Amino acid sequence: MNLATQISNSALSITGTAYLLIAALCLFLALHQVKQLVIPIGPLIRAVAAVCTVILCLSAALVLLTAAAVGAH
């Protein structure tokens, strides 16, 4: 390998490392902002999850009661 190729490869390696560091910083900042976004709507998310759970349980109970009624005949 000649000197120019070695310098070029070294520069590419440094550039790639810099890109990875910048990407990691961007991901960290994005995750931090998502956390800040979710904090105020956390109770809303829990309420929606509770409603979905109630609907699922009521639906399952209705199906089981219907199956029991049909099976009894």
C-alpha positions in Angstrom: 0.0 0.0 0.0 1.3 3.4 -0.8 1.2 6.4 1.6 -1.7 8.1 -0.2 -3.9 5.0 0.2 -3.0 4.7 3.8 -3.8 8.3 4.5 -7.1 7.9 2.6 -8.1 4.8 4.5 -7.2 6.5 7.8 -9.3 9.5 6.9 -12.3 7.3 6.0 -11.9 5.4 9.3 -12.0 8.7 11.3 -14.9 9.9 9.2 -16.8 6.7 9.8 -16.1 6.9 13.6 -17.3 10.5 13.6 -20.5 9.5 11.8 -21.1 6.8 14.4 -20.6 9.2 17.3 -22.9 11.8 15.8 -25.5 9.1 15.1 -25.3 7.9 18.7 -25.7 11.4 19.9 -28.8 11.9 17.7 -30.4 8.7 18.9 -29.7 9.6 22.5 -31.3 13.1 22.0 -34.3 11.5 20.2 -34.9 9.0 23.0 -34.7 11.8 25.6 -37.3 13.8 23.7 -39.6 10.8 23.3 -39.4 10.3 27.1 -40.3 14.0 27.6 -43.2 13.6 25.2 -44.6 10.5 26.9 -44.5 11.9 30.5 -47.5 14.2 30.1 -49.6 11.6 28.2 -48.7 8.6 30.4 -52.0 8.7 32.2 -53.9 8.8 28.9 -52.0 5.8 27.7 -52.8 3.9 30.9 -56.5 4.9 30.6 -56.6 3.6 27.0 -54.9 0.4 28.0 -57.5 -0.1 30.8 -60.4 0.5 28.4 -58.9 -2.1 26.0 -58.5 -4.6 28.9 -62.1 -4.1 30.0 -63.4 -4.5 26.4 -61.3 -7.7 26.0 -62.5 -9.2 29.3 -66.2 -8.4 28.6 -65.9 -9.8 25.1 -64.3 -13.0 26.4 -67.0 -13.3 29.1 -69.8 -12.9 26.5 -68.3 -15.5 24.2 -67.9 -18.0 27.1 -71.4 -17.4 28.4 -72.8 -17.8 24.9 -70.8 -21.0 24.4 -72.1 -22.3 27.8 -75.7 -21.5 26.9 -75.4 -23.2 23.5 -73.7 -26.2 25.0 -76.4 -26.6 27.6 -79.1 -27.1 25.0 
